[in-house]
Amino acid sequence: MNLSLELAGFNDVPADSRIYNPGDNIKKILFGIDISKDDLINAKQNGFDLVISHHPPYMMLDDGFIKVLDRHKELLVSAGVDPAIAEQASDENKMFWQFIVQQVSTGVTYDDIVTEAQEFDIPLMNIHLACDEVGRGVLQKTADQFDAQEQIAQLIESYSMIPEIEKSDETVQLICGSPENKAGKVFVMHGAGTNGGYSVANALFEAGVDTVVYIHLFPFQKEQEDMLRSENKGNLIVTGHYGSDSVGINPLINELDIRGIDVVCCNNLVRIK
């Protein structure tokens, strides 16, 4: 956990990341974008010392997840959005996700996950925001090295050539805008729990950002996606969920590898050395 904080430049453990069942003498890790009870069984049967999930186990959306959504405001302000507008856009997005949390609650709790890990005697943790911040840096650097006068189609090609994205099962998509548009000012909105939906993208467009980059939009955000398309205020690129998550996870795995720790990837984690 401390190593992930160091890579991301964070001082404190984000609210969406936790050590559920501690362990020591870790030499072999099973690392996935998500993990399940079957992964814990696999880890026990195959001699793993630790299971790491990127997302909170079983994608449980709790107060920790809601808390990190506030980072949208910080990122919006850094992109030049007026603080009051940034707060409003961030709050609107948070209200949407609070509604989603209530709708998708499965009744599975962290205690259930911890109990399973303890029953199998498997250390368990998840590292989310820190890895996403590392990934955001990579995606933003790709945009910053890109000529603002070049077309969106060429920026999409650049993102598609990032190894983790290229090897994933997803494709880089243009949600609104045109492939022939100039890229202009590009801002990557990632590393804030999840995507910013309509309100965050709209705030960026109205503040003069020409191209917004998300790593995903979900099917239940279709109404927001339709609004972005119909208003067509700028270019919105979606780089793909699992490949983009892997972009931020691989630097951590590489550091673990340097330290002699064997990491085996599972569940959509694209390993690039």
N, C-alpha and C positions, 0 to 999 in steps of 0.2 A: 504493500500500500504506500509506504513511504517513497519507494522508487517511482511509482506512478505520479506522486505529487511533485517530486523533483523534476521529472520530465515535463510536466505541465506548468511548472512555475507556481504551484499552489502551496499555501502554508498549512491549510487545514483539509481534513478529509471531507469531501462534498457530502451533502445529505443523502444523495442517491447511491452511495457506495458504503459497504460495510464488511466487517469480518464477522461471520456468523458463528463459525466453529473454529477456534484457533488451533494452530499446530506448529511444530518446529521440525528442524532437520529435514527441510523440504528439498527433495532432489528430483522429483518427477511430478509434473503438473498436467492436468487435463483442463484445457482452456477453450471455452466456447462462447459464441455470441449470446446464447441462452443455454441453460442447463435444466435438466429434469431429474426425477427420481431414477430413471433408467441410467442416466449418466453417473449418478452416485454409485449405483450398483456396478456399472462398468469400471469405475475408478477403484472400487473395493476389490473386484475380481482380478484386476490387472496391475495391482501394486502401485497405484498413484498415491502421492503424499498430500495432494491438495487439488481441489476443484475450484477453478475461477470461472465465474460467469461475467460477461460484460454487462448485460442488462441485469437488473435486480431479478433474482430467481422467480421463475414463472411469470415474468413481466408484471410483478405486483406493483401497482401504482398507489403509493401511499403519501403521507405528508412529506416525506423526504423528496419524492419526485416533484410534488407541487412546489416545494421550496426552491429547487434549483431552476424552476421556470423563471424566477425573478431575474436571472442572468440575461434574459432577452433585453431588459431595459438597459443594462450596462453595455451590451454590445450595440444596441441601437444608438445610444449616445456616442459611442466611439466611432460610429459611422456618420455622425453629423446630424442625427435627428435631435430636435429640440427635446430637452429632458421631460417637459410636461407631456408632449405628444408620445414620447417613448414610454412613459409610465402608463398612459392610457392604452396604447397598443399592447403592451406587455400584460396589463391587467385583463384586457379583453381575451387575449389568448389563454391566460391562466383560467379564466372563467369557463372557457370552452373545455379545457382539459379537466377541470374539476367535475364538470358534467359527465365527461367520458369516464372518469374514474368511478363515479357512482353507477354508471350504466354497466360497466364491465366487471365489477367486483365479483370474484368467484368464491369468496369465502375462505380462500387459502391464505394463510398468514405466514409471516416470517417464522413464527414459532413452529409451524408445520415443517418448514424447510430445515430449520435448525435441528428439530427432533429427528428427521430422516438422516441428516448428516451425522448426528451423534449416534444413532442406531447403527450406522455403517462404520462408525469411527473414522470419518473422512473430514478433514479440515475443509472449510467452505468459505468463500468470500466473493464479492463482486466489485468490479472497478469500472465505473461508467464515465462520469463527467471528466475525470482527468485524461482518460484516453481520447474522449471526444475533443477535448481542447487541443491535444497534440494533433489529432486529425484535422481540426479546423485550421491549424497553422499550416499544415501541408497543402490543404485545398486553397487557402488564401494566397500562399506563396506562388502556387501555380497561376492564379489569376494575376498577381502583381507582376509576374514576369512576362505577362501577355501584353501585346500592343493593344492599347485601347481602341485604335482605329481598325483593328481586324474584326472580322465578322464573328457573330455568335457561333456559327457552324464550326469555326476553327477552334474556339474555346471549348466547345463540346468535344471536339476531337482530342484536344489536349487532356481533358479530364478522362476521356475514354481510354487513353494510353497509360494512365497511372496503373501500375501492375496489379494492385489489388482489385481495382474496378474492372480492368480488362479481363481478369480471370474469374470474376464473379458471374453469377447467372443473370445479372441485371444489366440494363443499358442506361446510359445517360440520356435524359429526356428534357425537352423544352416544353414547359407547361404553358407559358404565354410569351408573346414577343414573336420575333421572326428570325430564322437562321441567317438572313441577310443583314440584320441590324448590326451596327457597331457595338462592340462589347461595352465601351465606355468605362464608367466607374463600376467596379465589381466588388460586391461584399458577400462574404460567406457567412451565413447565419447557421451555426452549428455549435455544439458544446453548450447547450442551455436546456438540457433535459430531453427536448424533442423539438420538432419544427415549430415555426412561429405562425403557421397558417396564414390566413388572409391579412389579419390586422398588422402583423409585423412586416410582411412583405410590402403591404400598401404604404406603411409609414416610411419604409426605405425608399420606395419609388417617389413618394411625394417630397422626400428630402434631397432628391437629386441623384440617387443611386440608379444607374441604368440597368444593372444586372444583379439579381439576387440569386444566391446559390443555397439550396437546401439539399439534404441528403435523401429526404423522402417527403411524400404526402401520402396519407393513408386513404383507403377507400371511403371511410366514414367522413372524410373531409371533402367529398365531391362537391358539395354546395360552395365551399370556399374556393375550391379549384375553379369551378364554373365562373365565380365572380371575378377571379383574377383574369381568366381568359376573356370574359366579356368586356371588362374595363381596359385591359391590355395597356397598362400604364408603363410597362417595362418588360424586361426579359427575366423569366424565372426558370432556372435550370435545376433539375433534380438529378443528383449524381448516382443514386442507388444506395439502399440502406446498408446491406451487409458488406459490400466492397468498401464503402466509405468508412464504416465502423472499423474494418480491418486495417485501413490506412493508419488509424490512430492507435491500434492495438499492437501492431508489429514492432514499433520502436521499443515497447516495453518487453515484448518477447525476445527481441534481439539483445537487450540488456540482461535478461535472465540467462540467455544462452551464453553470453560472455562470462557469466558467473558460474557456468558449469551446470545449470539446471536444465533438465530435459523437459521440453514443453511439447505436448501433443495437442493438436487443434481439432475441434469438432464443431458441428452445428453451424455451418455457414461461415466460419472464420477462415478467411483466405490467407494462408501463410506465405509471406514473401520475405526472404532473408536479405 
